[in-house]
Amino acid sequence: MALLLFPTRSPSARASAHRAMARAALFSNSSTRTRLKRYNHHMQQARRLEGEEVHHG
């Protein structure tokens, strides 16, 4: 079971937050490999949340 830190946030709001974190990851002070890994992780989460919203909303 996933831990929901902000249970009142809608999946689209959470997806938007993950997209923002993905963009921020691209400009962080880390190696290219780390930045790409973080970007891909957050974009994957955003896509998953958007997919859940389509099925439930």
C-alpha distance matrix in Angstrom:
0.0 3.8 6.5 9.1 12.5 14.6 13.1 16.7 17.0 17.4 15.9 19.5 19.9 17.0 18.4 21.7 20.6 19.3 22.6 24.4 22.7 23.6 27.2 27.3 26.2 29.3 31.6 30.2 32.5 30.9 32.1 32.0 29.5 27.0 27.5 27.0 23.8 22.4 23.8 22.3 18.8 18.9 20.6 18.1 15.3 17.9 18.7 15.2 14.9 18.4 17.7 14.9 17.5 20.2 18.5 17.4 20.2
3.8 0.0 3.8 6.2 9.4 11.5 10.8 14.3 14.1 14.8 13.3 16.7 16.8 13.6 15.2 18.3 16.9 15.7 19.2 20.8 19.1 20.2 23.7 23.7 22.8 26.0 28.1 26.7 29.1 27.8 29.2 29.1 26.9 24.3 24.5 24.2 21.2 19.3 20.6 19.6 16.0 15.7 17.7 15.6 12.5 14.9 16.3 13.1 12.4 16.1 16.1 13.6 15.9 18.9 17.9 16.8 19.1
6.5 3.8 0.0 3.8 6.2 9.1 9.0 12.8 13.0 14.6 13.9 17.2 16.3 13.3 15.6 18.2 16.3 15.6 19.4 20.3 18.4 20.2 23.5 23.0 22.4 25.8 27.5 25.9 28.2 27.3 29.0 29.3 27.5 24.4 24.6 24.8 22.0 19.6 21.2 20.7 17.1 16.3 18.8 17.4 13.9 16.1 18.2 15.4 14.1 17.8 18.5 16.0 17.6 21.0 20.4 18.8 20.7
9.1 6.2 3.8 0.0 3.8 5.5 5.4 9.0 9.3 11.2 11.2 14.4 13.2 10.6 13.5 15.8 14.0 14.1 17.8 18.5 17.2 19.4 22.3 21.9 21.9 25.3 26.9 25.6 28.2 27.7 29.7 29.8 28.4 25.3 24.8 25.2 22.8 20.0 21.0 21.0 17.5 16.0 18.2 17.3 13.6 14.9 17.3 14.9 12.8 16.1 17.4 14.8 15.6 19.3 19.1 17.1 18.4
12.5 9.4 6.2 3.8 0.0 3.8 6.1 9.0 9.2 12.1 12.7 15.3 13.2 10.8 14.1 15.6 13.2 13.9 17.6 17.5 16.1 18.9 21.5 20.5 20.9 24.4 25.5 23.9 26.4 26.4 28.8 29.2 28.1 24.8 24.2 25.1 22.9 19.8 20.9 21.5 18.2 16.3 19.0 18.7 15.0 16.0 19.0 17.2 14.8 18.0 19.8 17.5 18.0 21.7 22.0 20.0 20.7
14.6 11.5 9.1 5.5 3.8 0.0 3.8 5.5 5.8 9.1 10.6 12.9 10.5 9.0 12.7 13.8 11.9 13.5 16.7 16.6 16.1 19.0 21.2 20.6 21.5 24.8 25.8 24.8 27.6 27.9 30.3 30.5 29.7 26.5 25.4 26.1 24.4 21.1 21.6 22.3 19.3 16.8 19.0 19.1 15.3 15.4 18.4 16.9 14.0 16.6 18.8 16.5 16.1 19.9 20.5 18.2 18.4
13.1 10.8 9.0 5.4 6.1 3.8 0.0 3.8 5.6 8.0 9.7 12.6 11.2 10.1 13.5 15.2 14.0 15.4 18.5 19.0 18.8 21.2 23.6 23.5 24.3 27.4 28.8 27.9 30.8 30.9 33.1 33.0 31.9 28.9 27.9 28.2 26.3 23.3 23.6 23.8 20.8 18.5 20.2 19.8 16.0 16.1 18.5 16.5 13.4 15.9 17.7 14.8 14.4 18.1 18.3 15.6 16.0
16.7 14.3 12.8 9.0 9.0 5.5 3.8 0.0 3.8 6.4 9.4 11.5 9.9 10.1 13.5 14.5 13.9 16.0 18.6 18.9 19.4 21.9 23.8 23.8 25.2 28.1 29.3 28.8 31.9 32.3 34.6 34.4 33.7 30.7 29.3 29.6 28.1 25.0 24.8 25.3 22.7 19.9 21.2 21.3 17.6 16.8 19.2 17.8 14.2 16.0 18.1 15.5 14.1 17.8 18.4 15.4 15.0
17.0 14.1 13.0 9.3 9.2 5.8 5.6 3.8 0.0 3.8 6.5 8.1 6.1 6.5 9.9 10.7 10.3 12.5 14.9 15.3 16.1 18.5 20.3 20.6 22.0 24.8 26.0 25.8 29.1 29.5 31.7 31.2 30.7 27.9 26.2 26.4 25.2 22.0 21.5 22.1 19.7 16.7 17.8 18.2 14.7 13.5 16.0 15.1 11.5 13.0 15.6 13.5 12.0 15.7 16.9 14.5 13.8
17.4 14.8 14.6 11.2 12.1 9.1 8.0 6.4 3.8 0.0 3.8 5.4 5.2 6.3 8.6 9.9 10.8 12.5 14.4 15.5 16.7 18.5 20.3 21.3 22.6 25.0 26.7 26.9 30.4 30.6 32.5 31.5 30.9 28.4 26.6 26.3 25.2 22.4 21.4 21.5 19.5 16.5 16.8 17.0 13.8 12.0 13.9 13.1 9.3 10.1 12.6 10.6 8.5 12.1 13.5 11.3 10.2
15.9 13.3 13.9 11.2 12.7 10.6 9.7 9.4 6.5 3.8 0.0 3.8 5.4 5.0 6.0 8.5 9.8 10.4 12.2 14.2 15.1 16.2 18.4 19.8 20.7 22.9 25.0 25.3 28.8 28.6 30.2 29.0 28.1 25.9 24.2 23.5 22.3 19.8 18.7 18.3 16.4 13.7 13.6 13.4 10.4 8.7 10.2 9.3 5.5 6.6 9.1 7.5 6.1 9.7 11.3 9.9 9.5
19.5 16.7 17.2 14.4 15.3 12.9 12.6 11.5 8.1 5.4 3.8 0.0 3.8 5.4 4.9 6.1 8.6 9.8 10.4 12.3 14.2 15.1 16.6 18.4 19.7 21.5 23.5 24.3 28.0 28.1 29.7 28.2 27.8 25.8 23.6 22.9 22.3 19.7 18.0 17.9 16.7 13.6 12.9 13.6 11.2 8.3 9.9 10.4 6.9 6.2 9.7 9.4 7.1 9.8 12.5 11.7 10.3
19.9 16.8 16.3 13.2 13.2 10.5 11.2 9.9 6.1 5.2 5.4 3.8 0.0 3.8 5.4 5.0 6.3 8.7 9.9 10.7 12.4 14.2 15.5 16.6 18.4 20.5 22.0 22.5 26.1 26.6 28.6 27.6 27.4 25.0 22.7 22.6 22.1 19.1 17.7 18.4 16.9 13.4 13.6 14.9 12.1 9.5 12.2 12.7 9.2 9.5 13.1 12.5 10.5 13.6 16.0 14.7 13.4
17.0 13.6 13.3 10.6 10.8 9.0 10.1 10.1 6.5 6.3 5.0 5.4 3.8 0.0 3.8 5.3 5.0 6.3 8.7 9.8 10.5 12.3 14.4 15.2 16.3 18.8 20.6 20.7 24.1 24.2 26.1 25.2 24.7 22.2 20.3 20.2 19.2 16.2 15.3 15.8 13.8 10.5 11.4 12.2 9.0 7.3 10.5 10.4 7.3 9.0 12.1 11.4 10.6 13.9 15.8 14.8 14.4
18.4 15.2 15.6 13.5 14.1 12.7 13.5 13.5 9.9 8.6 6.0 4.9 5.4 3.8 0.0 3.8 5.4 5.1 6.3 8.7 9.8 10.4 12.5 14.2 15.1 17.1 19.3 19.9 23.5 23.4 24.8 23.4 22.9 20.9 18.7 18.1 17.4 14.8 13.1 13.3 12.0 8.7 8.4 9.5 7.0 4.1 7.2 8.2 5.7 6.4 9.9 10.3 9.7 12.3 14.6 14.6 14.1
21.7 18.3 18.2 15.8 15.6 13.8 15.2 14.5 10.7 9.9 8.5 6.1 5.0 5.3 3.8 0.0 3.8 5.4 5.1 6.3 8.7 9.8 10.8 12.4 14.2 15.9 17.6 18.6 22.3 22.8 24.5 23.1 23.2 21.2 18.5 18.3 18.3 15.4 13.4 14.4 13.7 10.0 9.7 12.0 10.1 6.9 9.9 11.7 9.4 9.3 13.0 13.7 12.4 14.7 17.5 17.3 16.2
20.6 16.9 16.3 14.0 13.2 11.9 14.0 13.9 10.3 10.8 9.8 8.6 6.3 5.0 5.4 3.8 0.0 3.8 5.4 5.1 6.2 8.6 10.0 10.5 12.2 14.6 16.0 16.3 19.9 20.4 22.5 21.7 21.8 19.2 16.8 17.3 16.9 13.6 12.4 14.0 12.7 8.9 10.1 12.3 9.9 8.0 11.7 12.9 10.7 11.8 15.2 15.4 14.7 17.5 19.8 19.4 18.6
19.3 15.7 15.6 14.1 13.9 13.5 15.4 16.0 12.5 12.5 10.4 9.8 8.7 6.3 5.1 5.4 3.8 0.0 3.8 5.3 4.9 6.1 8.7 9.7 10.3 12.7 14.7 15.0 18.5 18.4 20.1 19.0 18.7 16.3 14.1 14.1 13.5 10.3 9.1 10.3 8.9 5.1 6.5 8.7 6.7 5.5 9.2 10.5 9.3 10.8 13.7 14.4 14.5 17.0 19.1 19.2 19.1
22.6 19.2 19.4 17.8 17.6 16.7 18.5 18.6 14.9 14.4 12.2 10.4 9.9 8.7 6.3 5.1 5.4 3.8 0.0 3.8 5.4 5.0 6.3 8.6 9.8 11.1 13.3 14.5 18.2 18.4 19.7 18.1 18.3 16.5 13.7 13.3 13.7 11.0 8.5 9.9 10.0 6.4 6.0 9.3 8.6 6.2 9.1 11.6 10.9 11.1 14.2 15.7 15.4 17.3 19.9 20.4 19.9
24.4 20.8 20.3 18.5 17.5 16.6 19.0 18.9 15.3 15.5 14.2 12.3 10.7 9.8 8.7 6.3 5.1 5.3 3.8 0.0 3.8 5.3 5.2 6.2 8.6 10.2 11.4 12.5 16.3 17.1 19.1 18.0 18.7 16.5 13.5 14.1 14.8 11.6 9.6 12.2 12.1 8.6 9.2 12.6 11.6 9.7 12.9 15.1 13.9 14.4 17.7 18.8 18.3 20.4 23.1 23.2 22.4
22.7 19.1 18.4 17.2 16.1 16.1 18.8 19.4 16.1 16.7 15.1 14.2 12.4 10.5 9.8 8.7 6.2 4.9 5.4 3.8 0.0 3.8 5.4 4.9 6.0 8.8 10.2 10.2 13.8 14.2 16.4 15.7 16.1 13.5 10.9 11.9 12.0 8.5 7.6 10.4 9.7 6.6 8.6 11.6 10.5 9.9 13.3 14.9 14.2 15.5 18.4 19.3 19.4 21.8 24.0 24.2 23.9
23.6 20.2 20.2 19.4 18.9 19.0 21.2 21.9 18.5 18.5 16.2 15.1 14.2 12.3 10.4 9.8 8.6 6.1 5.0 5.3 3.8 0.0 3.8 5.4 5.1 6.7 9.3 10.1 13.7 13.5 14.8 13.4 13.6 11.7 8.8 8.9 9.5 6.7 4.3 7.2 7.7 5.2 6.2 9.5 9.8 9.2 11.8 14.0 14.2 15.0 17.5 19.1 19.5 21.3 23.6 24.4 24.2
27.2 23.7 23.5 22.3 21.5 21.2 23.6 23.8 20.3 20.3 18.4 16.6 15.5 14.4 12.5 10.8 10.0 8.7 6.3 5.2 5.4 3.8 0.0 3.8 5.4 5.4 7.2 9.2 12.9 13.5 15.0 13.4 14.7 13.2 9.6 10.2 12.0 9.5 6.8 10.1 11.3 8.9 9.1 12.8 13.2 11.9 14.3 17.0 16.9 17.2 20.0 21.8 21.7 23.3 26.0 26.7 26.2
27.3 23.7 23.0 21.9 20.5 20.6 23.5 23.8 20.6 21.3 19.8 18.4 16.6 15.2 14.2 12.4 10.5 9.7 8.6 6.2 4.9 5.4 3.8 0.0 3.8 5.4 5.5 6.4 10.1 11.4 13.6 13.0 14.5 12.3 9.0 10.9 12.3 9.3 8.1 11.8 12.3 10.1 11.6 14.9 14.8 14.0 16.9 19.1 18.8 19.6 22.5 23.8 23.8 25.9 28.3 28.7 28.3
26.2 22.8 22.4 21.9 20.9 21.5 24.3 25.2 22.0 22.6 20.7 19.7 18.4 16.3 15.1 14.2 12.2 10.3 9.8 8.6 6.0 5.1 5.4 3.8 0.0 3.8 5.4 5.2 8.7 8.6 10.5 9.9 10.9 8.5 5.4 7.6 8.7 5.9 5.6 9.3 9.9 8.8 10.6 13.4 13.8 14.0 16.5 18.4 18.8 20.0 22.4 23.8 24.4 26.3 28.4 29.1 29.1
29.3 26.0 25.8 25.3 24.4 24.8 27.4 28.1 24.8 25.0 22.9 21.5 20.5 18.8 17.1 15.9 14.6 12.7 11.1 10.2 8.8 6.7 5.4 5.4 3.8 0.0 3.8 5.8 8.8 8.9 9.8 8.2 10.1 9.1 5.3 6.8 9.5 8.0 6.4 9.9 11.8 11.0 11.6 14.7 15.9 15.6 17.6 20.1 20.7 21.3 23.6 25.5 26.1 27.5 29.9 30.9 30.8
31.6 28.1 27.5 26.9 25.5 25.8 28.8 29.3 26.0 26.7 25.0 23.5 22.0 20.6 19.3 17.6 16.0 14.7 13.3 11.4 10.2 9.3 7.2 5.5 5.4 3.8 0.0 3.8 6.6 8.3 10.1 9.5 12.2 10.9 7.5 10.1 12.6 10.8 9.9 13.6 15.0 13.9 15.0 18.1 18.9 18.5 20.8 23.2 23.5 24.1 26.7 28.4 28.7 30.4 32.8 33.6 33.2
30.2 26.7 25.9 25.6 23.9 24.8 27.9 28.8 25.8 26.9 25.3 24.3 22.5 20.7 19.9 18.6 16.3 15.0 14.5 12.5 10.2 10.1 9.2 6.4 5.2 5.8 3.8 0.0 3.8 5.6 8.5 9.3 11.5 9.2 6.8 10.3 11.9 9.8 10.4 13.9 14.6 13.8 15.8 18.5 18.8 19.1 21.7 23.6 23.8 25.0 27.5 28.8 29.4 31.4 33.6 34.1 34.0
32.5 29.1 28.2 28.2 26.4 27.6 30.8 31.9 29.1 30.4 28.8 28.0 26.1 24.1 23.5 22.3 19.9 18.5 18.2 16.3 13.8 13.7 12.9 10.1 8.7 8.8 6.6 3.8 0.0 3.8 7.1 9.1 11.5 9.6 8.4 12.1 13.5 12.1 13.3 16.6 17.1 17.0 19.0 21.5 21.9 22.5 25.1 26.8 27.2 28.6 30.9 32.2 32.9 34.9 37.0 37.5 37.6
30.9 27.8 27.3 27.7 26.4 27.9 30.9 32.3 29.5 30.6 28.6 28.1 26.6 24.2 23.4 22.8 20.4 18.4 18.4 17.1 14.2 13.5 13.5 11.4 8.6 8.9 8.3 5.6 3.8 0.0 3.8 6.5 8.1 6.2 6.2 9.7 10.7 10.2 11.9 14.6 15.2 15.9 17.9 19.9 20.7 21.8 24.0 25.5 26.4 27.9 29.9 31.2 32.3 34.2 36.0 36.8 37.2
32.1 29.2 29.0 29.7 28.8 30.3 33.1 34.6 31.7 32.5 30.2 29.7 28.6 26.1 24.8 24.5 22.5 20.1 19.7 19.1 16.4 14.8 15.0 13.6 10.5 9.8 10.1 8.5 7.1 3.8 0.0 3.8 5.4 5.3 6.2 8.6 9.9 10.8 12.2 14.3 15.5 16.8 18.4 20.0 21.4 22.7 24.4 25.9 27.3 28.7 30.3 31.9 33.3 34.9 36.6 37.7 38.3
32.0 29.1 29.3 29.8 29.2 30.5 33.0 34.4 31.2 31.5 29.0 28.2 27.6 25.2 23.4 23.1 21.7 19.0 18.1 18.0 15.7 13.4 13.4 13.0 9.9 8.2 9.5 9.3 9.1 6.5 3.8 0.0 3.8 5.5 5.1 6.1 8.5 10.0 10.4 12.1 14.1 15.5 16.3 18.1 20.0 21.0 22.3 24.2 25.8 26.8 28.3 30.3 31.6 32.9 34.7 36.1 36.6
29.5 26.9 27.5 28.4 28.1 29.7 31.9 33.7 30.7 30.9 28.1 27.8 27.4 24.7 22.9 23.2 21.8 18.7 18.3 18.7 16.1 13.6 14.7 14.5 10.9 10.1 12.2 11.5 11.5 8.1 5.4 3.8 0.0 3.8 5.5 5.3 6.1 8.7 9.9 10.6 12.3 14.4 15.4 16.4 18.5 20.1 21.1 22.5 24.5 25.8 26.9 28.7 30.5 31.7 33.2 34.7 35.5
27.0 24.3 24.4 25.3 24.8 26.5 28.9 30.7 27.9 28.4 25.9 25.8 25.0 22.2 20.9 21.2 19.2 16.3 16.5 16.5 13.5 11.7 13.2 12.3 8.5 9.1 10.9 9.2 9.6 6.2 5.3 5.5 3.8 0.0 3.8 5.5 5.0 6.2 8.5 9.9 10.5 12.4 14.2 15.3 16.7 18.4 20.0 21.2 22.7 24.4 25.8 27.2 28.9 30.5 31.9 33.1 33.9
27.5 24.5 24.6 24.8 24.2 25.4 27.9 29.3 26.2 26.6 24.2 23.6 22.7 20.3 18.7 18.5 16.8 14.1 13.7 13.5 10.9 8.8 9.6 9.0 5.4 5.3 7.5 6.8 8.4 6.2 6.2 5.1 5.5 3.8 0.0 3.8 5.5 5.2 6.1 8.6 9.9 10.8 12.2 14.2 15.5 16.5 18.3 20.0 21.3 22.6 24.3 25.9 27.2 28.8 30.6 31.7 32.1
27.0 24.2 24.8 25.2 25.1 26.1 28.2 29.6 26.4 26.3 23.5 22.9 22.6 20.2 18.1 18.3 17.3 14.1 13.3 14.1 11.9 8.9 10.2 10.9 7.6 6.8 10.1 10.3 12.1 9.7 8.6 6.1 5.3 5.5 3.8 0.0 3.8 5.5 5.0 6.0 8.5 10.0 10.5 12.0 14.2 15.2 16.3 18.1 19.9 20.9 22.2 24.3 25.7 26.9 28.6 30.1 30.7
23.8 21.2 22.0 22.8 22.9 24.4 26.3 28.1 25.2 25.2 22.3 22.3 22.1 19.2 17.4 18.3 16.9 13.5 13.7 14.8 12.0 9.5 12.0 12.3 8.7 9.5 12.6 11.9 13.5 10.7 9.9 8.5 6.1 5.0 5.5 3.8 0.0 3.8 5.5 5.3 6.1 8.8 10.0 10.6 12.4 14.4 15.4 16.5 18.5 20.1 21.1 22.7 24.6 26.0 27.3 28.7 29.7
22.4 19.3 19.6 20.0 19.8 21.1 23.3 25.0 22.0 22.4 19.8 19.7 19.1 16.2 14.8 15.4 13.6 10.3 11.0 11.6 8.5 6.7 9.5 9.3 5.9 8.0 10.8 9.8 12.1 10.2 10.8 10.0 8.7 6.2 5.2 5.5 3.8 0.0 3.8 5.5 5.1 6.2 8.6 9.9 10.7 12.4 14.3 15.4 16.7 18.4 20.0 21.3 22.8 24.6 26.1 27.1 27.8
23.8 20.6 21.2 21.0 20.9 21.6 23.6 24.8 21.5 21.4 18.7 18.0 17.7 15.3 13.1 13.4 12.4 9.1 8.5 9.6 7.6 4.3 6.8 8.1 5.6 6.4 9.9 10.4 13.3 11.9 12.2 10.4 9.9 8.5 6.1 5.0 5.5 3.8 0.0 3.8 5.5 5.4 6.2 8.5 10.0 10.6 12.3 14.2 15.5 16.5 18.3 20.1 21.2 22.7 24.6 25.8 26.2
22.3 19.6 20.7 21.0 21.5 22.3 23.8 25.3 22.1 21.5 18.3 17.9 18.4 15.8 13.3 14.4 14.0 10.3 9.9 12.2 10.4 7.2 10.1 11.8 9.3 9.9 13.6 13.9 16.6 14.6 14.3 12.1 10.6 9.9 8.6 6.0 5.3 5.5 3.8 0.0 3.8 5.6 5.1 6.0 8.6 9.8 10.5 12.1 14.2 15.3 16.3 18.3 20.0 21.1 22.6 24.2 25.0
18.8 16.0 17.1 17.5 18.2 19.3 20.8 22.7 19.7 19.5 16.4 16.7 16.9 13.8 12.0 13.7 12.7 8.9 10.0 12.1 9.7 7.7 11.3 12.3 9.9 11.8 15.0 14.6 17.1 15.2 15.5 14.1 12.3 10.5 9.9 8.5 6.1 5.1 5.5 3.8 0.0 3.8 5.6 5.2 6.3 8.8 10.1 10.7 12.5 14.4 15.4 16.7 18.6 20.3 21.4 22.6 23.7
18.9 15.7 16.3 16.0 16.3 16.8 18.5 19.9 16.7 16.5 13.7 13.6 13.4 10.5 8.7 10.0 8.9 5.1 6.4 8.6 6.6 5.2 8.9 10.1 8.8 11.0 13.9 13.8 17.0 15.9 16.8 15.5 14.4 12.4 10.8 10.0 8.8 6.2 5.4 5.6 3.8 0.0 3.8 5.4 5.1 6.2 8.7 9.8 10.6 12.3 14.2 15.4 16.6 18.5 20.2 21.0 21.6
20.6 17.7 18.8 18.2 19.0 19.0 20.2 21.2 17.8 16.8 13.6 12.9 13.6 11.4 8.4 9.7 10.1 6.5 6.0 9.2 8.6 6.2 9.1 11.6 10.6 11.6 15.0 15.8 19.0 17.9 18.4 16.3 15.4 14.2 12.2 10.5 10.0 8.6 6.2 5.1 5.6 3.8 0.0 3.8 5.4 5.0 6.2 8.5 9.8 10.5 12.2 14.2 15.3 16.6 18.5 19.9 20.3
18.1 15.6 17.4 17.3 18.7 19.1 19.8 21.3 18.2 17.0 13.4 13.6 14.9 12.2 9.5 12.0 12.3 8.7 9.3 12.6 11.6 9.5 12.8 14.9 13.4 14.7 18.1 18.5 21.5 19.9 20.0 18.1 16.4 15.3 14.2 12.0 10.6 9.9 8.5 6.0 5.2 5.4 3.8 0.0 3.8 5.4 5.2 6.2 8.7 9.9 10.5 12.4 14.3 15.5 16.7 18.4 19.4
15.3 12.5 13.9 13.6 15.0 15.3 16.0 17.6 14.7 13.8 10.4 11.2 12.1 9.0 7.0 10.1 9.9 6.7 8.6 11.6 10.5 9.8 13.2 14.8 13.8 15.9 18.9 18.8 21.9 20.7 21.4 20.0 18.5 16.7 15.5 14.2 12.4 10.7 10.0 8.6 6.3 5.1 5.4 3.8 0.0 3.8 5.5 5.0 6.2 8.6 9.8 10.6 12.4 14.4 15.5 16.4 17.4
17.9 14.9 16.1 14.9 16.0 15.4 16.1 16.8 13.5 12.0 8.7 8.3 9.5 7.3 4.1 6.9 8.0 5.5 6.2 9.7 9.9 9.2 11.9 14.0 14.0 15.6 18.5 19.1 22.5 21.8 22.7 21.0 20.1 18.4 16.5 15.2 14.4 12.4 10.6 9.8 8.8 6.2 5.0 5.4 3.8 0.0 3.8 5.4 5.2 6.2 8.6 9.9 10.6 12.5 14.5 15.3 15.6
18.7 16.3 18.2 17.3 19.0 18.4 18.5 19.2 16.0 13.9 10.2 9.9 12.2 10.5 7.2 9.9 11.7 9.2 9.1 12.9 13.3 11.8 14.3 16.9 16.5 17.6 20.8 21.7 25.1 24.0 24.4 22.3 21.1 20.0 18.3 16.3 15.4 14.3 12.3 10.5 10.1 8.7 6.2 5.2 5.5 3.8 0.0 3.8 5.5 5.1 6.1 8.6 9.9 10.6 12.5 14.3 14.8
15.2 13.1 15.4 14.9 17.2 16.9 16.5 17.8 15.1 13.1 9.3 10.4 12.7 10.4 8.2 11.7 12.9 10.5 11.6 15.1 14.9 14.0 17.0 19.1 18.4 20.1 23.2 23.6 26.8 25.5 25.9 24.2 22.5 21.2 20.0 18.1 16.5 15.4 14.2 12.1 10.7 9.8 8.5 6.2 5.0 5.4 3.8 0.0 3.8 5.5 5.1 6.3 8.7 10.0 10.8 12.3 13.7
14.9 12.4 14.1 12.8 14.8 14.0 13.4 14.2 11.5 9.3 5.5 6.9 9.2 7.3 5.7 9.4 10.7 9.3 10.9 13.9 14.2 14.2 16.9 18.8 18.8 20.7 23.5 23.8 27.2 26.4 27.3 25.8 24.5 22.7 21.3 19.9 18.5 16.7 15.5 14.2 12.5 10.6 9.8 8.7 6.2 5.2 5.5 3.8 0.0 3.8 5.3 5.1 6.3 8.8 10.0 10.4 11.3
18.4 16.1 17.8 16.1 18.0 16.6 15.9 16.0 13.0 10.1 6.6 6.2 9.5 9.0 6.4 9.3 11.8 10.8 11.1 14.4 15.5 15.0 17.2 19.6 20.0 21.3 24.1 25.0 28.6 27.9 28.7 26.8 25.8 24.4 22.6 20.9 20.1 18.4 16.5 15.3 14.4 12.3 10.5 9.9 8.6 6.2 5.1 5.5 3.8 0.0 3.8 5.4 5.1 6.4 8.8 9.9 9.9
17.7 16.1 18.5 17.4 19.8 18.8 17.7 18.1 15.6 12.6 9.1 9.7 13.1 12.1 9.9 13.0 15.2 13.7 14.2 17.7 18.4 17.5 20.0 22.5 22.4 23.6 26.7 27.5 30.9 29.9 30.3 28.3 26.9 25.8 24.3 22.2 21.1 20.0 18.3 16.3 15.4 14.2 12.2 10.5 9.8 8.6 6.1 5.1 5.3 3.8 0.0 3.8 5.4 5.2 6.4 8.7 9.8
14.9 13.6 16.0 14.8 17.5 16.5 14.8 15.5 13.5 10.6 7.5 9.4 12.5 11.4 10.3 13.7 15.4 14.4 15.7 18.8 19.3 19.1 21.8 23.8 23.8 25.5 28.4 28.8 32.2 31.2 31.9 30.3 28.7 27.2 25.9 24.3 22.7 21.3 20.1 18.3 16.7 15.4 14.2 12.4 10.6 9.9 8.6 6.3 5.1 5.4 3.8 0.0 3.8 5.4 5.2 6.0 8.0
17.5 15.9 17.6 15.6 18.0 16.1 14.4 14.1 12.0 8.5 6.1 7.1 10.5 10.6 9.7 12.4 14.7 14.5 15.4 18.3 19.4 19.5 21.7 23.8 24.4 26.1 28.7 29.4 32.9 32.3 33.3 31.6 30.5 28.9 27.2 25.7 24.6 22.8 21.2 20.0 18.6 16.6 15.3 14.3 12.4 10.6 9.9 8.7 6.3 5.1 5.4 3.8 0.0 3.8 5.5 5.1 5.1
20.2 18.9 21.0 19.3 21.7 19.9 18.1 17.8 15.7 12.1 9.7 9.8 13.6 13.9 12.3 14.7 17.5 17.0 17.3 20.4 21.8 21.3 23.3 25.9 26.3 27.5 30.4 31.4 34.9 34.2 34.9 32.9 31.7 30.5 28.8 26.9 26.0 24.6 22.7 21.1 20.3 18.5 16.6 15.5 14.4 12.5 10.6 10.0 8.8 6.4 5.2 5.4 3.8 0.0 3.8 5.7 5.4
18.5 17.9 20.4 19.1 22.0 20.5 18.3 18.4 16.9 13.5 11.3 12.5 16.0 15.8 14.6 17.5 19.8 19.1 19.9 23.1 24.0 23.6 26.0 28.3 28.4 29.9 32.8 33.6 37.0 36.0 36.6 34.7 33.2 31.9 30.6 28.6 27.3 26.1 24.6 22.6 21.4 20.2 18.5 16.7 15.5 14.5 12.5 10.8 10.0 8.8 6.4 5.2 5.5 3.8 0.0 3.8 6.0
17.4 16.8 18.8 17.1 20.0 18.2 15.6 15.4 14.5 11.3 9.9 11.7 14.7 14.8 14.6 17.3 19.4 19.2 20.4 23.2 24.2 24.4 26.7 28.7 29.1 30.9 33.6 34.1 37.5 36.8 37.7 36.1 34.7 33.1 31.7 30.1 28.7 27.1 25.8 24.2 22.6 21.0 19.9 18.4 16.4 15.3 14.3 12.3 10.4 9.9 8.7 6.0 5.1 5.7 3.8 0.0 3.8
20.2 19.1 20.7 18.4 20.7 18.4 16.0 15.0 13.8 10.2 9.5 10.3 13.4 14.4 14.1 16.2 18.6 19.1 19.9 22.4 23.9 24.2 26.2 28.3 29.1 30.8 33.2 34.0 37.6 37.2 38.3 36.6 35.5 33.9 32.1 30.7 29.7 27.8 26.2 25.0 23.7 21.6 20.3 19.4 17.4 15.6 14.8 13.7 11.3 9.9 9.8 8.0 5.1 5.4 6.0 3.8 0.0
